[in-house]
Amino acid sequence: MLSIRDLVKVYPGPVAALQGVRLDIPQGMFGLLGPNGAGKSTLMRILAGLLEPTSGTAELDGQEITSDPRRVWSKLGYLPQDFGFYPNLTGEQMLEHLLALKGVESRLGPRKLVTELLERVNLAPAGKRKVKTYSGGMRQRLGIAQAIAGDPRLLIVDEPTAGLDPEERLRFYHLLAELAEGRIVLLSTHIVEDVSVLCPRFAILAEGRLVAETTPIEARTLLDGTIFEGSVAKGELAELRSRCHVTQSMLSEGRLRVRIWRPDGHVPPGFETARATLEDAYLVLTHRGRVAREEALLAGAAR
């Protein structure tokens, strides 16, 4: 179990990147969903021991992480959002270098360990190729190889599928699902599909605050009877936004299709009830969190 208690991070400015985040994350895959700037990467860096929180704590299986992260580094694997490689090294050379930096050892020797890790992430055939020839997905798999070295109890992956093509993303989904067996995998992303495919449970961060902790099914069910879809002229979209909360607008066969959230369940003219998607739920919950924060700020200013 990964237990996060009242984590706060305030950067100079001041900028409150995290505002009292509390979570209990069990074994398996857990998603952390939120827009860019929500505080996800700040939280990941704190849990990885790379950033000190302003206040609050985090424990991994009862062992405190934030006060002295070196005590649990051997149990952590981390793939940051931007992972740098030496382009002129081969995949094998790069991974061997990273394992030496991490201090990961094997009784069979570093070469054997490198071979085993590359095989596990399906990169063995490309091990002798230079990293600069790798696709984005291959680089991400190389990053995962270094993260799982030492068989960590907690694996943190930050925006792992951003920029991947559909085929590479599907391959990465299968790899992450396999790695979630027997350990905690914390997946931070702004891509709703990642959570929908991989995570039985997830939390939503917005502007540094935890606005929801739920399951994909619960999140969709929450919106039953409140999502509607219809076609509108392009010139009518702005006026519609002033009256309704638009969750999505998309072109379909040259027409503008719009999805709206009406919590009162009233069907607007020209619209029909639609089945809620996780994308709808994410946008509505994020909107609710933003409104609640603004109301709290206004209430505080009025005192």
N, C-alpha and C positions, 0 to 999 in steps of 0.2 A: 504494500500500500504506500502510495505517495500522498502525504498530508501537507497541504498548504494552508497556512493560517495568517490571515490579515496582512498579506504582503503589500507593502507600500514602497514605491520608488519615485523620488522627486529629483529631477535634474535641475541644475542651475537655471534660473530664469524668473520664477520657478516654473517647471513643467512637471505636472503630476502624471507620470507614465503609467503607474499602477496605483489604485486607490482601494486598498483593503481587500484583496482577492483571497477567497477561501474556497478550497476544493479538496475532495478526497478522491483519489484516482486509483482504482483497483488494477489488478493484473489484467493484461490484454491491451487492446487498442483503445485509446481515448483521444478524441478530437478536440482541438482548441481552435474555434472558428471566429474570425473577426476581420474587419476591413484593415487595410494598411494604416498604420499609426494607432491601432487599438491598444498596443502594449504587449502583443504576443511575443515578439522577439526579446523584449526586455525581460519578460517572465522566463523565457527559455534560457537566457544568459544567466539569470540568477540561479535557476535550478542546476545549470551546468557548472556553477561555481566561478563564472567569469565576471560577475557583477555583484556588488554588495547591495543588498536592499537598504532602504532608509529605515524600515522597521518591518516586523513580522518574521515568521519562521517557515521552514519547510523540512519535513522529515521523510526519509526513505526507510521503510520497515522499522520505524522507531528510532532511527539514527539521524540526528540533526545535520542538515546540509549547509545551511547558510552561515553558521558561525565559523566552521572550519571545513570547507569543502574538500580539502585534501584527504580527509578521512574516508570519503566515499567515492573518490575519483575512480578507483579500481572497479566500482560497480556501475559507472556511468559510460554511456556511449552517446556522442553528440555529432549531428550533422547540421552545421549552421546554414543559414540561407545562402550565404556567399562563401563557398569553400575554394580556397586557392590551391592550384597545383603548379608544379614546375613543368611547363609544356614539353621540354626536350627530354624528360625522363620517360622511360617506358612505364606501363602500368605496374609491372612487378617492382621496378626500382622505386617508384613513387610510394607504393604501399609499404615496401620494406623500410624506407626512410621515415614514414609516418609512424610505423610501429616502434621504431627505435626512439623517436621523440616521445612517444607515449609510455615507453618502458615496458611494452608488452613482450613477454617471452614465452617460448614453447620448448618443451623437453626434446622436441624433434628438430629444433633449430628454426631460424627465421625464414629460410627459403621454403621449407615445408609448410609453415604456417601461412605464408603469402599464397602459396599454391592452393591450399585449402580454402582460404578466404575468397580468392578469385573464383574458384569453382562454385562456391556457395552463392555468389551474386551473378553467376553466369558470365564471367569475364575472362575465364581461363584461356579461350582461344585468342583473345586480344592482349594477353599479358605482356607480350614482347613488342607490342606497338607503342609508339610514343603517344603520350597523353594528348598532345595537340591534334592528333588525328581522331580522337574520340568524339562521338556525338554527345549532346547534352545529357541524354539518358545514361550513357555509358559513364560519364563523369560522376553522375549522381550515384550510380551503383558502386563506383570506386570509393566514393565518399562513405557509402554505407558499409563497405568492406572494412574501412578503418574504424568506423564507429562500433561495429560488433566484435572487433578484436578483443579478446579477453572475456567474451561471453558476459556482457554487462547485464545487470539486473534491470536497469532503467535505460531505455533508448529514447533520445530526444531528436526529433527530425523537424526542422523549421522550413516550411514552404518547399518540400522536396519535389513536387511535381510542376512547379512554376516553369513555364517555357518548354515543357516536354510535348512532343507530338503524341497523338492518340495511342499509337502502338507502344511507344516507350512508357507512356503513363500506365497503360494496362499491365505491362511487364512489371513496373514498379509496384503497382497495387498487389500483385501476387507475391512479390518479394516481401513487402511490409506485412502482409497478412500472415505469411509463414513465420516471420520474425517475432510476431506478437504472441506466439505460443510459448508460454512459460516465462514471460517477462512483461514488464510495463513498457508500452510504447506510447509516447506522447507526440501526437501529430499536430503541429501548428500550421494552419493554412487559411487562406482567404477564398479557397476554391470549394464551393459547396459540394461538388461531385465527389471530392476526396473523402469528405465525411460521410456522405450518403453511401458510398461503396464500402468503406472500411470500418466505420466506427459504430459499435452498438450503443455508445453513449458519447455525448460531447457537451462542451460548454461554449458560450458565446461571450466574447469580450468586446466592449465598445467604449472608447475613450477612457481606457484604463479600469473600467468597472466590469464586474461579472454581471451580465444581464439575464442569463438563463443557463440552467444545467438540465439536460433532458435527453431523450432518445429521438432518433429520426421519426419513429412512428408517433410518439407523443407530440412532437412539434407540429407534425402535419395535422393530427387529430384536433389539436388546439384551435385550428382555423376552419374546422368543418362548418360549412354554411356561411362563411364570411368572405370567400374569394369568388370574384366574378370576372368573366372575360367577355370582351366584345370588340368590334371594329369601330374605329373613329377616324375622321379626317385628320391629316397632320396639323391643320390649323386649329383643331379643337383640343389638342392635347394639353396645352398650357391651361386652358380654362378648366379642363377636367382635373388637372392636378390641384387646382385651387379649391376644388370641392371634395376630392377623394384622395386617399392615399394610394398612389400608383405603385405597385410592386415591380411590374415589368412592362416594357413596351418593346415590340419586335415587329419587323416586317415579315409578312407571310404572303407569298404570291403577289407582291406589290402592294398589299394592304397593311395598314398599321393595326396590329392586334395588341390590345391592352388588357392587363390583369390588374384589378383593384381590390383593396381590402376594405370591406364595410363591416365593422364590428356589430352594427345594428341589424345585419342580415337583410337590409332592404336592397332589392334588385333594381339598379338603375335602368332606365329605358334603353333598349338595344343591347343589354348585357344578359348573360345567363350564368347560372351557378357553375363553378369549375372545381375540379378536385385540387386541393391544395398540394403544392410541391414543397420540398425542403427549402428550395430557393425562396419561395413565398414566406415560409416560416422564419427563415434567417433574416430577411429584410424587415418583416414586421416586428420581430423581437428586438432587432437592433434599433428600429425606430422607437419602440416603446422605451427602451433603455435611455435613448437620447432625450426623449420627452421628460422622463422621470428625473433625469439629471438637471435639465433646464428648470423644471418646477422646483426642485430642491434649492437650486441657486437663487431663484426668485424669492422663495420663502425665506432663505437666509438673509437676503438683502433687505427684505421688508421688516425684519426684526429690529 
